[in-house]
Amino acid sequence: MKHTMKARKKIFPGMVMNAISLITWSIVICACSANKKNLPDGIEIIPVEVDKVSQDASSFLEKIEIVPLETNDSSIFHRCNKVIYDQSSDLFAIYTSDQIVFTFSGNGQYIANSKKMKGQGPEDYVMVLDINFNPYLKGIDLLNPYGTIYTYSPTFELLAKRKFKPEFPLEYLMALDAENYIFTNAYIWTDQEVSFVNLKTEQATIANYEGTISGNTMSHSCFYHIGEDFYFVPSGLNYYFYRIDAKEKKLEPVMYLDFGDAEVKAEGLPGRAGGKRTDSDEERREITEDATERYQYLKYSSNMLLPLLKFFNDDYVYVYLAKTDRGYGSHFMYNRKQKKGFLIKEGEPFIMYLCFGIVDNALLSICEPDEVHQVVDRKLMSSEEIRKMEALKEDDNPVILKYYLKR
């Protein structure tokens, strides 16, 4: 999607009733909405407020901090495709559009990059589409779509290189233990499937999910390890979140984003949501055209609100949503314990940059240094954080932003 801010182009290729009455009506509305959709019993419903803008950032944000990533000849990068953070090792890994991975400590100190390992050698990698932390090998997995997983240390020594033959090209991965993984396929090849694969036996089990309306997305992650559990958040326009049952090899819907009247319905939309299994190249071409038609229709529809990024942890849900391919978009944040939502819409009460993850109560984002001052509220920054921001130079590396939500 296009954005008005240079940083977004460069880094990533939106009272009459009293309080008691309002709460009562919210419960009634959620219950009625759930019944109409025939949602599974016990699923958590997140009521997404799309119009009620929070007037003061301090009502939901505790503070804002920045982490400048060290800039030197070895660490400089541009156009990152994916940023991940591992709390146990306090490590950022950044995967760029030229398929290089950079690692930084939690305080922004440069560690290493993978340039020396990209090539044709026995320990080198070629053509990777995704990265993820592997806590079982204490490294970073790099996924080749044709079934090779390279696992490197944070300083890019090869820890493991494992291969299997997937049925279709792969897109995203996550290790479930030392030998078992879960994958998604490139969307055009299957219809809402994930694959559980044991790398030792190469045995694969398919699990299906539902709810995908279109491939519209800005997400580069769909698998999450939260506490002792694993979760799957489908890419594209889909309002469900799933828990991964690694033992039974299935997906269980556990959360639903309720947009109310703003929800996009599949009925009446042109084209199709995604792919399906077929051996026909001609049919696959038609599927691609139909899926692209729907994607483009939704992308340029000014009256449809699309959740383009979504993730969560035990305490919060975050959704980045937008109506068109322009503008700042909106950020919806929901406190699961307090059952309260907050909305930043089109730059009000301030311009917030889209986020890629959450750690405890800190939403994480990454931004070009010369744009940082546009996407913070100085009232929520300490004098030391403001000093760091004002010391940034235009040709520095991008900066990690931390928006701390109130508990």
C-alpha positions as CSV (number, residue, x, y, z in Angstrom):
1,M,0.0,0.0,0.0
2,K,1.1,3.6,-0.6
3,H,1.6,6.0,2.2
4,T,2.1,9.7,2.4
5,M,5.3,9.3,4.6
6,K,8.6,8.5,3.0
7,A,9.5,6.1,5.9
8,R,6.6,3.8,5.1
9,K,7.7,3.5,1.5
10,K,11.3,2.8,2.5
11,I,10.9,0.4,5.4
12,F,7.7,-1.6,4.7
13,P,7.4,-3.1,0.2
14,G,-5.7,3.0,10.2
15,M,-22.3,10.6,24.8
16,V,-25.6,10.3,25.8
17,M,-25.6,7.0,27.7
18,N,-23.9,6.7,31.0
19,A,-21.0,4.3,31.6
20,I,-23.1,1.5,32.9
21,S,-25.5,1.7,30.0
22,L,-22.6,1.8,27.5
23,I,-21.1,-1.4,29.0
24,T,-24.4,-3.1,29.0
25,W,-25.1,-2.3,25.4
26,S,-21.6,-3.4,24.4
27,I,-22.2,-6.8,25.9
28,V,-25.5,-7.1,24.2
29,I,-24.1,-6.0,20.8
30,C,-21.2,-8.4,21.1
31,A,-23.5,-11.3,22.0
32,C,-25.9,-10.6,19.2
33,S,-23.0,-10.2,16.7
34,A,-21.5,-13.5,17.8
35,N,-24.9,-15.3,17.4
36,K,-25.4,-13.9,13.9
37,K,-22.0,-15.2,12.8
38,N,-22.4,-18.6,14.4
39,L,-19.0,-18.4,16.1
40,P,-17.6,-21.4,18.0
41,D,-18.6,-21.6,21.7
42,G,-16.0,-20.0,24.0
43,I,-14.3,-17.9,21.3
44,E,-13.0,-14.5,22.5
45,I,-14.7,-11.7,20.7
46,I,-12.7,-8.5,20.3
47,P,-15.1,-5.5,19.6
48,V,-13.1,-3.3,17.2
49,E,-14.1,0.3,17.5
50,V,-13.6,2.0,14.1
51,D,-15.0,5.5,14.7
52,K,-14.5,6.5,18.4
53,V,-11.1,8.2,18.3
54,S,-9.2,8.4,21.6
55,Q,-8.7,12.1,22.4
56,D,-5.5,11.9,24.4
57,A,-2.6,9.5,23.8
58,S,-1.8,9.5,27.5
59,S,-5.1,7.7,28.2
60,F,-3.7,4.5,26.7
61,L,0.1,5.1,26.3
62,E,2.4,5.1,29.3
63,K,5.6,6.3,27.5
64,I,7.5,6.2,24.2
65,E,11.1,5.2,23.8
66,I,13.4,4.8,20.8
67,V,16.2,2.4,20.1
68,P,18.6,3.7,17.4
69,L,20.1,0.8,15.5
70,E,23.9,1.1,15.3
71,T,25.1,2.6,12.1
72,N,28.4,1.5,10.5
73,D,29.7,0.2,7.2
74,S,28.7,-3.4,8.1
75,S,25.3,-2.7,9.7
76,I,23.7,-0.3,7.3
77,F,20.6,-1.6,5.6
78,H,17.5,-0.4,3.8
79,R,14.0,-1.7,2.9
80,C,13.5,-4.4,5.5
81,N,10.9,-7.0,4.8
82,K,10.5,-8.4,8.2
83,V,11.6,-7.6,11.8
84,I,11.4,-10.1,14.6
85,Y,12.4,-9.8,18.3
86,D,13.3,-12.6,20.7
87,Q,12.8,-11.6,24.3
88,S,14.8,-14.5,25.8
89,S,18.0,-13.5,23.9
90,D,17.1,-9.8,23.7
91,L,17.8,-9.9,20.0
92,F,16.4,-8.2,16.9
93,A,16.7,-9.9,13.5
94,I,16.0,-7.9,10.4
95,Y,15.4,-9.5,7.0
96,T,15.9,-7.1,4.1
97,S,14.5,-7.1,0.5
98,D,17.9,-8.3,-0.8
99,Q,17.6,-11.4,1.4
100,I,20.2,-10.3,4.0
101,V,19.6,-10.8,7.7
102,F,21.1,-8.3,10.2
103,T,21.1,-8.9,14.0
104,F,21.2,-6.3,16.7
105,S,21.0,-6.5,20.5
106,G,18.0,-5.2,22.3
107,N,19.7,-1.9,22.9
108,G,20.5,-1.5,19.2
109,Q,24.1,-2.7,19.2
110,Y,25.1,-4.3,15.9
111,I,26.0,-7.9,16.1
112,A,26.4,-9.4,12.5
113,N,24.9,-9.8,9.1
114,S,24.5,-12.8,6.8
115,K,26.2,-11.5,3.6
116,K,29.1,-13.9,3.8
117,M,26.6,-16.8,4.0
118,K,24.6,-15.9,0.9
119,G,25.9,-17.9,-2.0
120,Q,26.5,-21.4,-3.4
121,G,28.8,-22.9,-0.8
122,P,27.9,-25.9,1.4
123,E,27.0,-23.7,4.4
124,D,25.5,-20.9,2.3
125,Y,21.8,-20.1,1.7
126,V,20.0,-19.2,-1.4
127,M,16.5,-17.8,-2.0
128,V,15.0,-17.4,1.4
129,L,11.4,-16.1,1.9
130,D,11.0,-16.1,5.7
131,I,12.9,-16.0,8.9
132,N,12.0,-16.9,12.5
133,F,13.7,-17.6,15.7
134,N,14.4,-21.2,16.7
135,P,14.6,-21.5,20.5
136,Y,15.4,-25.2,20.3
137,L,18.6,-24.7,18.3
138,K,19.2,-21.3,19.7
139,G,19.4,-19.7,16.3
140,I,17.5,-18.1,13.4
141,D,15.7,-20.3,10.8
142,L,15.9,-19.1,7.2
143,L,13.3,-20.8,4.9
144,N,13.9,-21.7,1.2
145,P,10.4,-22.1,-0.4
146,Y,11.4,-25.5,-1.8
147,G,12.0,-27.2,1.5
148,T,15.4,-26.3,2.9
149,I,15.7,-24.7,6.4
150,Y,19.1,-23.1,7.2
151,T,19.6,-22.4,10.9
152,Y,22.3,-19.9,11.8
153,S,23.6,-18.5,15.1
154,P,23.1,-14.8,15.7
155,T,26.6,-14.3,14.3
156,F,25.8,-16.5,11.3
157,E,27.6,-19.8,11.9
158,L,25.6,-22.6,10.4
159,L,23.9,-24.7,13.1
160,A,21.8,-26.9,10.9
161,K,20.8,-27.4,7.3
162,R,17.7,-29.6,6.8
163,K,15.7,-30.5,3.8
164,F,12.4,-32.1,2.9
165,K,10.3,-32.2,-0.2
166,P,7.1,-30.0,0.3
167,E,4.0,-30.6,-1.8
168,F,3.9,-27.0,-2.7
169,P,6.2,-23.9,-2.4
170,L,6.4,-22.7,1.2
171,E,5.9,-19.2,2.5
172,Y,6.2,-18.9,6.4
173,L,7.6,-21.2,9.0
174,M,7.8,-21.8,12.8
175,A,9.6,-24.5,14.8
176,L,7.3,-26.3,17.2
177,D,10.1,-28.3,18.7
178,A,13.6,-29.5,17.5
179,E,12.1,-31.6,14.6
180,N,8.5,-30.5,14.0
181,Y,7.5,-27.4,12.1
182,I,4.4,-25.7,10.8
183,F,4.3,-24.0,7.4
184,T,2.1,-22.1,5.1
185,N,2.1,-22.4,1.4
186,A,2.2,-19.7,-1.2
187,Y,-1.5,-18.7,-1.2
188,I,-2.3,-19.6,-4.8
189,W,-1.4,-23.3,-4.4
190,T,-3.9,-24.3,-1.6
191,D,-7.1,-23.1,0.0
192,Q,-6.5,-22.1,3.6
193,E,-4.1,-24.8,4.6
194,V,-1.2,-25.1,7.0
195,S,1.2,-28.1,7.0
196,F,2.6,-29.8,10.1
197,V,5.9,-31.5,9.1
198,N,8.3,-33.7,11.0
199,L,11.7,-33.1,9.4
200,K,13.2,-36.4,10.6
201,T,10.4,-38.6,9.1
202,E,9.2,-36.0,6.5
203,Q,5.7,-36.9,7.4
204,A,3.3,-34.1,6.7
205,T,-0.2,-33.4,8.1
206,I,-2.5,-30.8,6.6
207,A,-4.8,-28.7,8.7
208,N,-7.4,-26.3,7.3
209,Y,-8.8,-23.0,8.6
210,E,-11.5,-20.7,7.4
211,G,-12.5,-17.0,7.1
212,T,-10.2,-15.7,4.5
213,I,-11.9,-13.0,2.3
214,S,-8.9,-11.7,0.4
215,G,-5.1,-11.6,0.3
216,N,-4.9,-8.0,1.3
217,T,-2.2,-7.7,3.9
218,M,0.9,-5.8,5.1
219,S,1.8,-8.6,7.4
220,H,5.1,-10.6,7.2
221,S,4.4,-12.9,10.2
222,C,1.6,-15.3,10.8
223,F,3.0,-17.7,13.5
224,Y,3.5,-16.7,17.1
225,H,4.8,-18.4,20.2
226,I,3.1,-16.9,23.2
227,G,3.9,-18.4,26.6
228,E,3.5,-22.1,26.3
229,D,1.2,-22.0,23.3
230,F,1.5,-21.5,19.6
231,Y,-0.8,-19.4,17.5
232,F,-1.7,-18.7,13.9
233,V,-3.0,-15.4,12.6
234,P,-4.0,-15.8,8.9
235,S,-2.5,-13.4,6.5
236,G,-4.8,-11.3,4.4
237,L,-8.3,-10.2,5.2
238,N,-9.4,-12.7,7.9
239,Y,-11.0,-11.9,11.3
240,Y,-10.0,-15.1,13.1
241,F,-7.0,-15.9,15.3
242,Y,-6.2,-19.6,15.8
243,R,-4.4,-21.7,18.5
244,I,-2.1,-24.3,17.1
245,D,-2.6,-27.8,18.6
246,A,0.9,-29.2,17.9
247,K,0.0,-32.6,19.4
248,E,-3.2,-33.2,17.4
249,K,-2.0,-31.2,14.4
250,K,-5.0,-29.0,14.0
251,L,-6.1,-25.3,14.4
252,E,-8.6,-24.1,16.9
253,P,-10.3,-20.7,16.5
254,V,-9.8,-18.8,19.7
255,M,-10.4,-15.1,18.9
256,Y,-12.5,-13.1,16.5
257,L,-12.2,-9.4,15.5
258,D,-15.8,-8.0,15.5
259,F,-15.9,-5.0,13.2
260,G,-19.7,-4.7,13.4
261,D,-21.1,-2.9,10.4
262,A,-17.6,-2.2,9.1
263,E,-16.9,-5.8,8.6
264,V,-16.1,-6.8,5.0
265,K,-18.4,-9.5,3.7
266,A,-17.3,-11.9,1.0
267,E,-20.7,-12.0,-0.7
268,G,-20.9,-9.8,-3.8
269,L,-17.1,-9.2,-4.0
270,P,-15.5,-9.8,-7.4
271,G,-12.9,-12.5,-7.9
272,R,-12.0,-15.0,-5.3
273,A,-10.3,-15.1,-1.9
274,G,-7.3,-17.2,-2.7
275,G,-6.0,-20.4,-4.2
276,K,-7.0,-24.1,-4.4
277,R,-5.4,-27.4,-5.2
278,T,-5.2,-28.1,-8.9
279,D,-2.8,-29.8,-11.4
280,S,-3.8,-27.4,-14.2
281,D,-1.5,-24.5,-15.0
282,E,-4.3,-22.8,-16.9
283,E,-6.7,-23.1,-13.9
284,R,-3.9,-21.8,-11.6
285,R,-3.5,-18.8,-13.9
286,E,-7.2,-18.1,-13.7
287,I,-7.1,-18.5,-9.9
288,T,-4.3,-16.0,-9.7
289,E,-6.2,-13.5,-11.9
290,D,-9.4,-13.9,-9.8
291,A,-7.6,-13.5,-6.5
292,T,-5.7,-10.4,-7.8
293,E,-9.0,-8.9,-9.0
294,R,-10.5,-9.1,-5.5
295,Y,-7.3,-7.8,-3.9
296,Q,-7.2,-4.8,-6.2
297,Y,-10.9,-4.1,-5.7
298,L,-10.5,-4.0,-1.9
299,K,-7.3,-2.1,-2.1
300,Y,-8.8,0.8,-3.9
301,S,-12.3,0.7,-2.4
302,S,-12.7,3.9,-0.3
303,N,-15.7,2.5,1.7
304,M,-14.1,-0.7,3.0
305,L,-12.0,-0.9,6.2
306,L,-9.3,-3.5,6.0
307,P,-7.3,-5.0,8.9
308,L,-3.9,-5.1,7.3
309,L,-1.8,-6.0,10.3
310,K,-2.9,-7.9,13.4
311,F,-1.3,-9.6,16.3
312,F,-1.7,-10.1,20.1
313,N,-0.3,-11.4,23.3
314,D,-1.8,-12.4,26.6
315,D,-2.8,-8.9,27.5
316,Y,-3.3,-6.9,24.3
317,V,-4.6,-7.0,20.7
318,Y,-3.2,-4.7,18.0
319,V,-4.8,-4.1,14.6
320,Y,-3.6,-1.7,11.9
321,L,-6.4,-0.8,9.5
322,A,-7.0,1.4,6.6
323,K,-9.7,2.3,4.1
324,T,-7.7,3.2,1.0
325,D,-4.2,2.8,-0.3
326,R,-3.3,6.3,1.0
327,G,-3.2,8.1,4.3
328,Y,-1.9,7.2,7.8
329,G,-4.4,4.5,8.5
330,S,-5.7,3.7,12.0
331,H,-4.4,1.7,15.0
332,F,-6.7,-0.1,17.3
333,M,-5.4,-1.4,20.6
334,Y,-7.4,-3.5,22.9
335,N,-6.7,-4.4,26.6
336,R,-7.9,-7.9,27.0
337,K,-7.8,-7.8,30.8
338,Q,-9.7,-4.5,31.1
339,K,-11.8,-5.1,28.0
340,K,-11.2,-1.6,26.7
341,G,-10.2,-0.5,23.3
342,F,-8.4,2.6,22.0
343,L,-8.3,4.1,18.5
344,I,-5.8,6.3,16.7
345,K,-7.4,7.3,13.4
346,E,-5.7,9.2,10.5
347,G,-3.2,11.0,12.8
348,E,-5.5,11.7,15.7
349,P,-4.6,12.2,18.6
350,F,-1.1,11.7,17.0
351,I,0.5,10.0,14.1
352,M,1.6,6.5,15.2
353,Y,3.8,4.3,13.0
354,L,2.5,0.9,12.1
355,C,3.9,-1.8,14.4
356,F,5.4,-5.3,13.8
357,G,5.1,-6.9,17.2
358,I,4.5,-6.6,20.9
359,V,6.6,-7.5,23.9
360,D,4.9,-7.4,27.3
361,N,3.1,-4.0,27.0
362,A,5.5,-2.4,24.4
363,L,4.3,-2.2,20.8
364,L,7.4,-2.3,18.5
365,S,7.8,-0.4,15.3
366,I,10.7,0.5,13.0
367,C,11.0,3.9,11.2
368,E,13.5,5.9,9.2
369,P,15.5,8.3,11.5
370,D,14.3,11.5,9.8
371,E,10.7,10.5,10.3
372,V,10.8,9.6,14.0
373,H,9.8,13.1,15.2
374,Q,6.6,12.8,13.1
375,V,5.4,9.5,14.7
376,V,5.8,10.2,18.4
377,D,4.1,12.3,21.1
378,R,6.9,14.3,22.8
379,K,4.8,14.6,25.9
380,L,5.2,10.9,26.4
381,M,9.0,11.0,26.0
382,S,11.6,11.6,28.7
383,S,14.2,14.3,28.2
384,E,16.8,11.5,27.4
385,E,14.6,10.0,24.7
386,I,14.1,13.4,23.1
387,R,17.8,14.0,23.2
388,K,18.4,10.7,21.4
389,M,15.8,11.6,18.8
390,E,17.2,15.0,18.1
391,A,20.7,13.5,17.7
392,L,19.5,11.2,14.8
393,K,20.9,11.8,11.4
394,E,19.2,11.3,8.1
395,D,21.7,8.7,6.9
396,D,21.6,6.7,10.1
397,N,20.1,3.2,10.3
398,P,16.3,2.9,11.0
399,V,15.1,3.3,14.6
400,I,13.1,0.9,16.7
401,L,10.1,2.7,18.3
402,K,8.5,1.4,21.6
403,Y,5.0,2.5,22.3
404,Y,4.3,1.4,25.9
405,L,0.6,0.6,26.5
406,K,-0.9,1.3,29.9
407,R,-1.5,-1.9,31.9
